[in-house]
Amino acid sequence: MNEKFAEWKSKFDVLAQRERILLLVCAAVVTIMLMQVVLLDPLLGTSKKISSRAAEASGKISRYQAEKQVVEAQLGVGVEGAKKEQLERLESELDDLNEEIEDSVQGMIPPRLMPEVLEKVLLESQGLKLLSLENQPVVAVLDDVGPWTNSQPLYNHYVVLKISGDYMAVIGFFDRLALLPWKFYWDELSYQVDEYPNATVSLRVRTVSMSEEWIGV
């Protein structure tokens, strides 16, 4: 292995400066593509599925709320029988949707803990430097639930983390994040090579909560 490495180094040393730069740029591009395929794509796929389920649940809740209002209005003027059964069915379906929402946030990292946990993992990772850690506005996934139902609100909480270090240090950091007991989603990843192999990495992390309380950054 050492002989092979020495052979590669010898070939690299005889390259012209322009050729070296081109080779390093190509290596950086391959690195970014590997990170995209191995790390980010599967996580973004999971994140999109959760967001799609939440949007679908939001649409159902809105429809059920509208139907429930109509049924309650009809009951108020004396329409009985089948309408009562319809109301009971709608209330049962709303309860099921609430359970689905609660299940989707089960195991998610609490918003107030996310910045602290990210910093702790970063401190345990050698070769990385924290450049910034910032929160972003809370985004309601399910918010307009109305006073006539017990539907649960749902909110996305975001943190943008910017770090610098070499490729292997970044991979080690991501590996440690994957071992955490909590769940959270990686929405965006930017990997910019500064001076190979060192790079600046920007990562947007998201957790989901039924509370609008903001993350303590």
Backbone torsions as a table, in degrees:
resi	resn	phi	psi	omega
1	MET	NA	-43.6	179.7
2	ASN	-63.2	-38.4	178.6
3	GLU	-64.4	-40.3	179.6
4	LYS	-64.9	-42.6	179.3
5	PHE	-62.8	-42.2	179.4
6	ALA	-62.4	-36.7	178.4
7	GLU	-65.3	-44.8	178.7
8	TRP	-62.5	-43.5	-178.7
9	LYS	-62.6	-39.5	179.6
10	SER	-63.1	-42.5	179.0
11	LYS	-66.1	-37.9	-179.4
12	PHE	-67.4	-39.1	-176.6
13	ASP	-64.6	-29.7	-177.7
14	VAL	-84.4	-6.7	178.8
15	LEU	-70.2	150.5	174.1
16	ALA	-70.2	160.3	-177.6
17	GLN	-56.5	-42.2	-178.8
18	ARG	-63.4	-41.1	-179.4
19	GLU	-67.4	-36.2	177.8
20	ARG	-62.2	-45.6	-179.4
21	ILE	-60.5	-45.3	179.4
22	LEU	-60.9	-41.1	-179.8
23	LEU	-64.6	-42.7	179.7
24	LEU	-66.5	-38.9	177.2
25	VAL	-61.9	-43.9	178.0
26	CYS	-60.7	-41.6	179.0
27	ALA	-63.0	-39.5	179.0
28	ALA	-64.8	-41.2	179.0
29	VAL	-62.4	-43.3	178.2
30	VAL	-61.9	-41.1	178.3
31	THR	-58.6	-47.3	-179.5
32	ILE	-63.0	-41.9	179.8
33	MET	-63.7	-40.3	178.4
34	LEU	-63.8	-42.4	178.3
35	MET	-63.0	-39.4	179.4
36	GLN	-63.2	-46.1	-175.6
37	VAL	-73.8	-45.1	-172.3
38	VAL	-81.1	-38.7	-171.6
39	LEU	-103.6	-51.6	-166.7
40	LEU	-84.6	-43.5	-174.9
41	ASP	-56.3	-48.5	179.1
42	PRO	-61.7	-37.6	-178.6
43	LEU	-71.1	-40.5	177.1
44	LEU	-64.2	-35.7	177.6
45	GLY	-61.5	-44.8	178.0
46	THR	-63.7	-43.4	-179.7
47	SER	-60.7	-43.0	-179.6
48	LYS	-65.1	-36.2	178.6
49	LYS	-63.7	-44.2	179.3
50	ILE	-63.4	-44.5	179.6
51	SER	-62.7	-38.5	178.8
52	SER	-64.6	-42.6	178.2
53	ARG	-63.7	-40.8	179.7
54	ALA	-65.2	-42.0	178.7
55	ALA	-64.2	-40.1	178.4
56	GLU	-64.2	-42.8	178.2
57	ALA	-64.0	-38.3	178.5
58	SER	-61.1	-44.1	178.5
59	GLY	-62.4	-41.9	179.3
60	LYS	-64.2	-43.3	-179.8
61	ILE	-61.1	-43.2	179.3
62	SER	-60.8	-43.5	179.6
63	ARG	-65.9	-43.3	-178.8
64	TYR	-65.6	-37.9	178.0
65	GLN	-62.3	-43.6	179.3
66	ALA	-63.0	-44.5	178.8
67	GLU	-63.0	-40.7	-178.1
68	LYS	-64.1	-39.9	178.0
69	GLN	-61.4	-43.0	179.4
70	VAL	-62.2	-46.7	-178.7
71	VAL	-63.0	-43.3	179.7
72	GLU	-63.4	-37.8	177.8
73	ALA	-64.7	-40.1	179.0
74	GLN	-67.5	-37.9	177.1
75	LEU	-65.0	-32.0	180.0
76	GLY	-66.3	-22.8	178.9
77	VAL	-106.5	17.6	170.5
78	GLY	96.9	11.0	176.8
79	VAL	-81.5	119.0	-171.7
80	GLU	-115.3	-161.4	170.7
81	GLY	63.0	-109.1	-174.7
82	ALA	-60.2	-32.9	-179.5
83	LYS	-66.4	-36.9	177.1
84	LYS	-64.5	-40.5	177.9
85	GLU	-64.0	-40.1	179.0
86	GLN	-63.5	-40.7	179.4
87	LEU	-63.9	-42.8	178.7
88	GLU	-62.6	-39.5	179.1
89	ARG	-64.1	-43.7	-179.9
90	LEU	-63.4	-41.5	179.5
91	GLU	-64.6	-37.6	178.0
92	SER	-65.2	-42.0	179.6
93	GLU	-67.0	-35.9	176.5
94	LEU	-65.0	-39.7	176.8
95	ASP	-61.9	-41.2	178.5
96	ASP	-62.6	-40.8	178.9
97	LEU	-65.2	-38.9	177.2
98	ASN	-61.6	-40.6	177.9
99	GLU	-63.7	-39.6	178.6
100	GLU	-62.9	-40.9	178.6
101	ILE	-64.6	-44.1	179.7
102	GLU	-62.9	-38.9	178.1
103	ASP	-63.6	-35.9	-176.7
104	SER	-68.1	-24.7	179.4
105	VAL	-100.4	-0.4	179.0
106	GLN	-63.2	124.8	179.0
107	GLY	86.1	-4.6	177.4
108	MET	-69.8	144.8	179.1
109	ILE	-67.3	133.1	178.2
110	PRO	-60.3	138.6	-177.6
111	PRO	-53.2	-40.2	-176.4
112	ARG	-67.0	-22.0	-178.1
113	LEU	-91.2	-20.8	-169.7
114	MET	-58.9	-48.3	179.8
115	PRO	-60.9	-42.1	-179.2
116	GLU	-62.4	-43.1	-179.3
117	VAL	-66.6	-42.4	178.7
118	LEU	-60.4	-43.1	179.0
119	GLU	-65.4	-40.2	-180.0
120	LYS	-62.2	-45.7	178.8
121	VAL	-63.3	-38.0	179.6
122	LEU	-64.0	-40.9	179.2
123	LEU	-64.6	-29.4	179.3
124	GLU	-81.5	-8.0	-178.3
125	SER	-100.6	118.9	-179.6
126	GLN	-78.0	145.7	174.2
127	GLY	86.0	10.3	179.9
128	LEU	-120.1	148.8	177.6
129	LYS	-126.2	132.5	177.2
130	LEU	-80.9	121.1	178.3
131	LEU	-94.2	-40.5	178.1
132	SER	-164.0	156.1	176.6
133	LEU	-144.6	108.6	-172.2
134	GLU	-129.5	145.7	173.8
135	ASN	-89.5	165.0	175.6
136	GLN	-128.7	162.8	-177.5
137	PRO	-57.3	142.6	175.8
138	VAL	-67.7	138.2	-180.0
139	VAL	-117.9	125.5	179.3
140	ALA	-77.5	126.3	172.8
141	VAL	-90.3	-49.1	172.9
142	LEU	-126.1	111.9	-175.0
143	ASP	-128.6	-52.0	-174.6
144	ASP	-79.3	71.2	-176.1
145	VAL	-88.5	-16.9	175.0
146	GLY	80.8	154.1	-177.1
147	PRO	-79.1	-9.3	-173.4
148	TRP	-93.9	5.5	-177.9
149	THR	-140.9	159.0	178.6
150	ASN	-96.5	24.5	-179.2
151	SER	-63.3	144.2	-177.3
152	GLN	-87.1	135.5	171.2
153	PRO	-74.6	162.7	-178.6
154	LEU	-146.6	133.3	-174.5
155	TYR	-132.9	143.8	171.7
156	ASN	-94.4	132.8	176.2
157	HIS	-118.2	130.0	-173.9
158	TYR	-118.2	143.9	169.6
159	VAL	-131.0	135.3	175.5
160	VAL	-107.8	120.3	-177.4
161	LEU	-110.6	130.1	177.0
162	LYS	-122.1	124.5	-178.4
163	ILE	-132.7	164.7	175.1
164	SER	-133.1	148.4	-179.4
165	GLY	163.6	-178.7	179.8
166	ASP	-86.7	171.4	-173.3
167	TYR	-57.5	-47.3	-176.3
168	MET	-65.9	-36.1	177.3
169	ALA	-65.4	-40.4	178.0
170	VAL	-64.1	-43.9	178.3
171	ILE	-60.7	-41.8	177.9
172	GLY	-61.5	-38.4	177.9
173	PHE	-63.9	-45.4	178.7
174	PHE	-63.5	-38.2	178.3
175	ASP	-61.9	-40.8	178.9
176	ARG	-66.3	-38.7	177.2
177	LEU	-61.1	-38.9	-178.5
178	ALA	-66.6	-21.5	-178.2
179	LEU	-89.5	-5.1	-179.7
180	LEU	-64.2	149.4	-178.9
181	PRO	-73.6	-11.9	-179.2
182	TRP	-100.7	161.9	174.6
183	LYS	-103.2	144.4	166.5
184	PHE	-157.7	169.5	-172.6
185	TYR	-116.9	144.6	176.6
186	TRP	-102.8	112.1	-174.5
187	ASP	-90.8	-36.9	-176.0
188	GLU	-143.4	144.9	177.0
189	LEU	-138.3	126.2	175.3
190	SER	-120.4	126.7	-178.8
191	TYR	-123.8	107.6	-176.1
192	GLN	-117.0	117.9	-179.6
193	VAL	-74.1	125.3	177.3
194	ASP	-91.2	-62.8	175.3
195	GLU	-143.5	104.6	-171.1
196	TYR	-49.1	133.1	8.6
197	PRO	-94.3	9.1	-178.5
198	ASN	-77.9	144.4	-177.0
199	ALA	-147.6	161.4	172.3
200	THR	-105.3	128.0	-177.1
201	VAL	-117.5	128.0	175.1
202	SER	-114.0	127.5	-174.9
203	LEU	-131.4	126.3	174.8
204	ARG	-101.2	121.1	-176.3
205	VAL	-112.0	142.9	-176.8
206	ARG	-132.1	140.2	168.5
207	THR	-125.4	161.9	-176.8
208	VAL	-119.2	137.0	-177.2
209	SER	-144.2	156.9	174.5
210	MET	-91.9	7.1	177.5
211	SER	-115.7	141.6	179.0
212	GLU	-84.9	-4.6	-179.0
213	GLU	-54.6	131.7	-172.1
214	TRP	-80.3	159.2	178.7
215	ILE	-70.7	135.8	-179.5
216	GLY	-84.8	86.0	177.8
217	VAL	-98.0	NA	NA
